């Protein structure tokens, strides 16, 4: 095996560089994976634009990936060579107050592999056994790379406390919004409305079962949703864009006593909210951070055909076309939803 691996870095806004990085030794609890597929995430786009609030450049990129196990450490117990896997890119200490209580996504030392110099757009990836999840043969490697964003949607949906028959609204029909749509339907949401500003995303949401889709450039989404709910509003609303206007909408469409979940990443750190509405309608606004024990749930949803990941993959490119992949996602004319980089 080669002693180095190609790995993608964003060196400055809009610039991607492929570097040869040494492959570290495999530790006793480590698993070495030959990466087969990795997909570009919305947070990767924030980094690409130089606007991620928690990342400074240069940095390695990519955290949605899958592959085949090539080597396991001597203390690895549950992962075997040759297994097809999806990788959870989290780094948690396992020792702090939150980790000891099972909430590792709240770890006081929480980080991600790409922030520590190991991005997913590479040929070889090393992770601790606890972050490696086997996937069945029925899930392709491209789909396996999308287990990570699906886990984000699964976590947000469960965080909301959605119960059978409740109505929902999603603001933003990007990848996370479209995954949320499917997860909410799988959990029994009676009606799911969705908004966006790109028509191809709205068409996709209708294809996936949204009750109605509204273009935020031309439609009054709040008024339309209220009209379709007898002016009551929805039980749950999800903000999956990361801008002030959609967050305000996600609050304004709530039924009295409803809950809004903030999933989108805001490039603008501070926003204005209609404060009195929280008292007048006794509504709740909560955040949803990543995932915690959600990968197995996500894999199960795909394996049992409750979520369709293939329909979201619009472009497939090799690693040397990664820059084109980012440009494709930022070009609305390309009608991209998920761009998957295939390593072979």
N, C-alpha and C positions, 0 to 999 in steps of 0.2 A: 504494500500500500504506500502511496505517496506520503511524504512527510508534511506536505502543505495542501491547502485547499483554497479554491477561489472563493471570495466573499465580497458582497456588495457593501459599499459605504456611501453615504451622502456627505460630501466634503464641504459643500456650500449650497445655498438654495438653488435648486434646479440642476445640480451636478451630481452624477453618480459615477463612482469609480470602483472597478473590480480589482481587488488586491489579493495577493497570495499570502495566506496567513498560516502559520505553523499549526499542525494538529496536536493538541496536548495529549499527554498519556491518559489512558482510560483508568479512572480510579476504581476502587473496589465496588462502589455502588453505582457506577456509571454505565450508560448504554451508548454505544457508538452506532449512529444511524446513517445509512446512505440515503440522502435526501432525494426524493423522487419529484415532489411538487411543493411549491410555496406560492401563496397568493398575496397580492398587494392589499393592504388594509387602509382604512380611512385615516388612521393615525400615522401611517407611513406617508400619506399625502401631506398631512400637517408638517411632518418633519421635512419632506421634500421642499415645501414652501418656506421652510425656516420659521414656522409659526407654532410649533408644538410647545405648549407652556412648560413642559418638564424635561425637555431634551435640548442639549447644546450640540452644535456641530464641531467637528466631524463625528459621525456615529455610524455603526453598522446597522443594517435595517433588515426587517423581515421577521415575523413571529408567527405566521400561519403556515404550518408545514407538516408534511408527512413523509414517510419513507420506509425502508426495510432495515431491520436490525442486522448489523454485521459483526458486532463484538459486544460481549457483556463482561462487566467486572466480576471478580471472583466472589463477591458477596451478593450479587444480584440473584434473586430467588424466583421472581414471577415473570420475567421477560426472557424469551429465548431467541437465539440466533435464527434469522430467516423470517421472523414475525413482521407483519405489516402493521405500522403504528402511526398514530397521530401524536404530536408532541405538545404538551402544555408548557409554554415558554416562561413560566413563573420562576422566580427565585425567592423563596421564603425561608426564614431562619429555622422554623420549627421549634423555637425555644421561648419566644416572647409571650407576653400575656395573651395576645390574640391567637397566635399559632397553637398554644397549649389548649385553647378552647375550641379549636377546629376552624377558626375564622382566618385562615392563612392569607386571604386577600386583604386583610387589615394588618398584616405583619408590619411591625415598626421598622423593619429593615427591608420592606418589599422592594423588589426590583424585577427586571425582565432581562432575559438573556441578551437581547440586542443592545441594551444599555450597558452591558458588561463586556461588550466586544465580540459577541457571537450572534450574528444575524442569521436569519433563516434562508436568505438567498445565497446558498452555498451548496457544496456537494457532500460535505460531511458535517454532522451535528452531534454534539455530545451532551447528554442530559442525564440527571439522576433518574434511577429507576422509577421513583414515585411520580415523575412527570411524564412518563411514557405510557400511552394507552393503546392496546391492541385494537385493530379494526378488522372486521370480517372481510372476506373476499368480495362480498357484494358491494362494498364501498370502495370506489376508485381512489387512487392517490390524489387526484385533483379534488375530489370530495373530501378526502381525509384532511387536506389542508384547510378546508372550510369548517372543520369541527371547532376550531378556535373561535371564530366570530359567532358561530351558532351557539357556543357556550355562553358568550356574552348575552345573547338574546334570551337564552334559557334562564340565566341568572336574573335578568331584569324582569322577565315575566313572573317568575316565582317570587321575586322581591315585592311585586305589586300586590300580592295576596289575591290574585284573580280566582274567583270561584265559578263553578259551572253556570253558564247562562248569562254572565255579566257581559256588558258591551264595552268596546274599546275603541280608541282612536290613536293612530300613530302619525306623528309629524316628522316626515322624512322617509322617503321610499328608496333610500340607498340600500346597500347590502344588509346592514343591521336592521333597518326598518322592514325589509322584505322577509328577513329571517324571523323577526318578531311577529310579523303577520302570521306566519305558518305555525310558530310555537303557540301563539294565543289561540289559534283555531284548534290545535291539537289538545290544548288544555280545556276547551269547551266554551270559549268566548262566543256568544250568540251572534254578535255583529261586530265586524272590525272595519272602521273607516280609516282612510290613509290619505295623506297629502304629500305633494312634492311640487317642484317647478319644472321637472323634465317629463315630457309626455311618454317617453319609452318606459320610464320607471312606473308611471301610473298604469300604463297598459299591462305591464308585467304584474303589478299588484292585483289587477282585476282578473288576470289569468290564474293567479294563485288563490283567488277566492275572496278578495276584499268586497265588502258590501257596496262600497262606493269609493271613488277616488277623485280628489279635488286638486286642481292646479292652483297653487297659492299665488300665481301671478295674475290669474284671471277670475278665479272664483273666491267668494267669501266662505272660506272653509268653516269658520265657526258658525256662521248663520246656517249653512247647509246642514251641518251636523246637528245643530239644535232643532232645526225643522224636522229632521228625520228621527228625532227622539222625543217628539211631542214637547219640545222646549225643556225637557228634563236634563239633557246632557248624557254623557257616558260615565260608566263606573270607573274606568281606568284610562289614562292617557299617557302616552310615551313620547318624549322629546328625543329624536334621534338625528338631529342636525347639528346643534351647538350654536344657535343664534338667538338673540333676544326675542324676536317676533314670534318664532315658533314655540318658545317656552311660554310666552304669554298666551298663545293660542291653546296650548296644552292645559293651561289652568282655566281658561275661559269656557272650555267645552265640558268641564267636569260637572257631573251631577252633584247635588248637595251631599257632602260626606264622601265624595270621590277621592281618588288617589292619582297623582301624576308622578311618573318616574322619569328622572333625568338620566339619559344614556349618552347623549351627544357630548363631544369634546369641544369646549368653547375656546376659540382663539382669543376672544375678548374676555378678559378676566372678570369684569364687573358688568352687570346688567341691571335694568330697572324692572321691577315687578309690581303688579297691582296688589299692594299689601292688604288692603281691606277685604279683598275677596276671601282670604284665608279665614277670617272671622265670620263674615257674612254667610259663607257656604260650608264652613267647617271642613275645608278640604285639606289634603295632605300633599306636600311635595317632598319626594325623597330621591336620593341619588342611588345609582347602581354602579358598582365598581367591578369590572372584569367578571371573574367567576370564582367559585369555591365549591369543589366537589360536583361541578356541572358537566365535565367532559363525558362521564359515563352516561348521563341523561341524554346529552346531545347525540352521542353515538347510537344509543337505543332508538331515538326518534328517527334517525336516518335509516337504520337497519330495518325498522318496522314500517318504513315508507310513510311516516307521518310528516316528514319534511323533505322537500325536493331541492337538493343542492345543485344538481346538474343544470337546472333551469336558470340559475344565477350566473353560471360561468359563460361569459360572452367572448372572451379572448384567451388564447393560449400562445405563449411565446417562450423561446429559449432564454437562458440566462444572459447571453450577450445582447439581447434586445430588451433588457430590463428598463432602460431609460425610455424606450418607446412605450413600454407598458404604463409608465407614469404619465407620459404625455397623452396616451390614449384615454386614460381615466379623467384627465383634466379637459379633454376636448369633447364637449357635449355632442358634437356631430357624430362621434364614434359610437354613441349609445352603449357605453360600457357599464357593466355592473360589477362583475368580478373578473380581474385579470389574473390568470394563473401562469406562473413560470414553471415550466417542466424541465427538470435538470438533465434528463437523458435525451 
